[in-house]
Amino acid sequence: MLPLEFINQLSELLPADRIYTDPVECYTYAYDNSRKIFPPEAVVFPLTTEEVVAILLLCNANKIPLTPRGRGTGTAGGSLPEKGGIALSLERMVRIIRVDPANRVVVAEPGVLNQEIQTAVKPYGFFWPPDPSSAAFSTIGGNLATSAGGPHAVKYGTTRDHVLGLKGVTGAGEVIKTGCYTTKGVVGYDLTRLLIGSEGTLAVITEATLKLTPLPEKQGGLVAYYCDAISCAAAIVAIMGIPRGPSALEFLDAGSLNLIRARFPDLLPSNCQAMLMIEVDGSQTEISETIHNILYACHNSGLLQAEQVINSENLWKARKALSPLLRDIAPKKINEDVVVPVNTLPQFLDELTQLATQYRIANVNFGHAGNGNIHVNLLINPDDTEENYRAEKCLNEIFDLVIRLNGTLSGEHGIGREKRAYVDKEIDPTTLTLMKRIKQLFDPNDILNPGKLFP
């Protein structure tokens, strides 16, 4: 229970309609898309940087844990108030402060939705490239917290590549400004890239200066169907070797295709066991040349069919429906967004199949293959203790495989609480110790999203 004196002091900082202490109201902020539940003891809704400072100083004085939060669309448990205390919801900080087309910049508060940014800058001929599947619901703050990616990261990169500067409040309650307003700037350490992906463990981001990209002139689409996943993976390696490659390259395995067939019966060939969804963009001349080169790269012994599609809207709708469809058939799933070098994808998918078979775990795999970013979904019965044990053993070996192939444990979902036990597979003790020292410097009382990221 929070001390009554603390609640009274909190009430002096914010009006009553921006403080929740009723357990029923707080429960809404107890979970995210990881489906784990950790109720906070209070939820607060700041509107300004100054209010965030005041809240953090009060929490510091009372050693009260504070967990920053956007809309709770994350899958790694990064926004769960695991230690109780305060959930700091930034969902009401929703101002788009400035759209500056001459400098290709938009300045926004963390509660603005990704899609709202796209809508605001599109009339000027620009877009903000990070495009997670939750773009319509996820906030800019959440995208920054995990360095969100999405299908178009293969050409445009992830969130880290599209932020010029930040304003934030450290765990000690100090306001910091990182980066600059210009696309060139090398003054001081790059704290902007440090904060992006730190999952709210170092500072609460209250303002972001985002770098915009011109909208492509045109877009084109292709599909390629394969008789097996290994042939499909070999095609991915060939496609990514093309100098002017795709703007999106999505891989779907047999399990994914079966889910789509159940929802969209006439969309896919019946004998297809793996599929690529490919998008290209640029001028009409560039698109024609790129499509020609990609169609050539698609050809191998496992190819069933490869063709250009005039309207890929239904395909993308089916792709985005995969995660909800998985939830329907497997309320309990282990969802991992591992990344391996593209040229190792055939080996990764082959050994992944062997592990799933060895441990007798159903799995469905899809993802942003152009980056080597595969979403591995282990489907398990939450009431079967023995199956859960086998799944954990399987997952541990999957992570070992990823590291052996020079990959990384997370491409865009973050570490949060779900993957923290495995972090030392990837990060050596010396580097991990340095990271913990950085955390202590930003957050000396360890109140800011405590317990996340580190084993």
Salt bridges, closest charged atoms under 4 A:
GLU51 OE1 - ARG18 NH1 2.78
GLU82 OE2 - ARG417 NE 3.17
GLU82 OE2 - ARG420 NH2 2.74
GLU109 OE2 - ARG95 NE 3.11
ASP131 OD2 - HIS152 ND1 2.45
ASP161 OD1 - ARG193 NH1 3.98
GLU250 OE1 - ARG319 NE 2.73
GLU250 OE2 - HIS368 ND1 2.71
GLU279 OE2 - HIS152 NE2 2.49
ASP281 OD1 - LYS155 NZ 2.39
GLU289 OE1 - ARG244 NH1 3.56
ASP328 OD2 - ARG263 NH2 3.91
GLU336 OE1 - LYS419 NZ 3.04
ASP337 OD1 - HIS413 ND1 3.75
ASP337 OD1 - LYS419 NZ 2.81
GLU351 OE1 - ARG404 NH2 2.90
GLU386 OE1 - ARG390 NE 2.87
ASP400 OD1 - LYS425 NZ 2.64
GLU412 OE2 - HIS368 NE2 2.92
GLU412 OE2 - HIS375 NE2 3.11
GLU418 OE1 - LYS36 NZ 3.07
GLU418 OE2 - ARG417 NH1 3.09
ASP443 OD2 - LYS439 NZ 2.71
ASP446 OD1 - LYS439 NZ 3.73
